[in-house]
Amino acid sequence: MKYYYLEPEVSGGFGDNIILDTSVHPPLVIRLHFEFDGWLGDSVVASFPCFLVTEDVKKKILESDFSGMTFDHAEVTTSELFEEMQPDQKLPPFVWLKVNGEAGHDDFGIAKDYRLVVSERVLDALKPFGISNALIEPFEAP
């Protein structure tokens, strides 16, 4: 099977209510608060080291029985910049995609350089939901 680096749209960053341990690298996020500054419409977004997906994508991932991930709640808010630049934009519900698989082995994994790696099956499943702003390139397992 083929694997790919998937670098999702970065649409914001951590909000005030995040709880994380910065004594390790990458930081260990205990409670995720993601604040959108803008959104180009992709179903997968990121702020290092976290990934969020829409509820629709979560459902598809669970139906497809992919390996290497779990889901958790994320507090999602919008910033003043978002409200100013995209006042009529309504966000779909997003959830925290927690990646715990091995890159190049599981459907979801994190490479040694901390980038997200997904299987071709995952990429094919995500495309209909919108990932046009993500960077995608082949991953070669070491």
C-alpha positions as CSV (number, residue, x, y, z in Angstrom):
1,M,0.0,0.0,0.0
2,K,1.1,3.6,-0.7
3,Y,1.4,6.2,2.1
4,Y,1.4,10.0,1.9
5,Y,2.4,12.9,4.0
6,L,-0.8,15.0,4.6
7,E,-0.2,18.5,5.8
8,P,-3.6,20.0,6.5
9,E,-4.8,23.5,6.3
10,V,-3.7,25.6,9.3
11,S,-6.8,27.6,10.1
12,G,-6.0,28.8,13.6
13,G,-4.2,27.8,16.7
14,F,-4.6,27.0,20.4
15,G,-7.2,28.9,22.4
16,D,-7.0,30.1,25.9
17,N,-8.6,27.0,27.4
18,I,-5.9,24.5,26.1
19,I,-4.1,22.4,28.7
20,L,-0.7,21.1,27.6
21,D,2.6,19.9,28.9
22,T,5.4,21.8,27.2
23,S,8.2,20.0,29.0
24,V,8.2,17.4,26.2
25,H,8.5,17.7,22.4
26,P,6.1,17.7,20.8
27,P,4.0,19.2,23.5
28,L,1.5,16.8,25.1
29,V,-2.0,18.2,24.7
30,I,-4.3,17.2,27.5
31,R,-7.3,19.3,26.6
32,L,-7.7,20.8,23.2
33,H,-9.1,24.3,22.6
34,F,-8.8,25.2,18.9
35,E,-9.5,28.8,17.8
36,F,-10.2,29.4,14.1
37,D,-8.8,32.6,12.6
38,G,-10.1,31.7,9.2
39,W,-11.3,28.6,7.3
40,L,-10.9,27.7,3.6
41,G,-13.3,24.8,3.9
42,D,-11.2,21.7,4.3
43,S,-12.5,18.9,6.4
44,V,-9.1,18.4,8.1
45,V,-7.2,21.2,9.8
46,A,-4.2,21.3,12.0
47,S,-2.2,23.2,14.6
48,F,1.0,21.4,15.6
49,P,0.8,18.8,17.1
50,C,-3.0,18.4,16.8
51,F,-5.4,17.5,14.0
52,L,-9.1,18.2,13.8
53,V,-11.7,16.6,11.4
54,T,-15.3,17.3,10.7
55,E,-17.9,15.0,12.3
56,D,-18.7,13.7,8.8
57,V,-15.1,12.7,8.3
58,K,-15.0,11.0,11.8
59,K,-18.1,9.0,10.7
60,K,-16.4,7.9,7.5
61,I,-13.2,7.0,9.2
62,L,-15.0,4.9,11.8
63,E,-17.1,3.2,9.1
64,S,-13.9,2.4,7.1
65,D,-12.3,0.7,10.1
66,F,-9.0,2.6,9.6
67,S,-6.1,2.0,12.1
68,G,-3.9,4.3,14.1
69,M,-6.3,6.9,15.5
70,T,-8.9,7.7,18.1
71,F,-11.1,10.7,18.6
72,D,-11.8,13.1,21.4
73,H,-13.7,16.2,22.1
74,A,-12.2,19.6,21.2
75,E,-13.4,23.0,22.2
76,V,-13.8,24.9,19.0
77,T,-14.2,28.7,18.9
78,T,-13.6,31.5,16.4
79,S,-11.4,34.5,16.9
80,E,-12.2,38.2,16.4
81,L,-10.3,38.0,13.1
82,F,-12.5,35.1,12.0
83,E,-15.7,37.1,12.9
84,E,-14.3,40.1,11.1
85,M,-13.1,38.4,7.9
86,Q,-15.8,35.7,7.6
87,P,-18.8,37.0,9.5
88,D,-21.3,34.7,7.6
89,Q,-19.2,31.6,7.8
90,K,-20.6,28.8,9.9
91,L,-18.2,26.0,10.9
92,P,-19.3,22.4,10.8
93,P,-18.7,20.5,14.0
94,F,-15.1,19.5,14.4
95,V,-13.5,16.7,16.6
96,W,-10.0,16.0,17.7
97,L,-8.3,13.3,15.6
98,K,-5.6,11.7,17.9
99,V,-3.1,9.9,15.8
100,N,-1.3,7.0,17.5
101,G,-0.4,4.7,14.7
102,E,3.0,3.9,13.0
103,A,3.8,5.9,9.9
104,G,3.9,3.6,6.8
105,H,2.2,0.7,8.7
106,D,-1.1,2.0,10.1
107,D,-3.7,4.0,8.1
108,F,-2.8,7.0,10.3
109,G,0.7,7.6,11.7
110,I,3.2,10.3,12.7
111,A,6.5,10.4,10.9
112,K,9.8,11.0,12.7
113,D,9.6,14.7,11.6
114,Y,6.2,14.9,13.3
115,R,4.2,15.2,10.0
116,L,1.0,13.2,9.5
117,V,1.2,10.2,7.3
118,V,-1.9,8.5,5.9
119,S,-2.5,5.5,3.7
120,E,-3.8,5.7,0.2
121,R,-7.1,4.3,1.5
122,V,-7.5,7.3,3.9
123,L,-6.5,9.8,1.2
124,D,-9.2,8.4,-1.1
125,A,-11.8,8.5,1.7
126,L,-10.9,12.1,2.6
127,K,-10.9,13.7,-0.9
128,P,-14.7,13.8,-1.3
129,F,-15.0,15.8,2.0
130,G,-12.5,18.4,0.9
131,I,-8.8,18.6,1.5
132,S,-7.9,20.9,-1.4
133,N,-5.7,23.2,0.7
134,A,-3.6,20.4,2.2
135,L,-0.1,19.6,1.0
136,I,0.2,15.9,-0.1
137,E,3.4,14.2,-1.1
138,P,4.6,10.6,-1.2
139,F,5.9,9.0,2.0
140,E,8.7,6.5,1.9
141,A,9.1,4.3,5.0
142,P,12.7,4.2,6.2
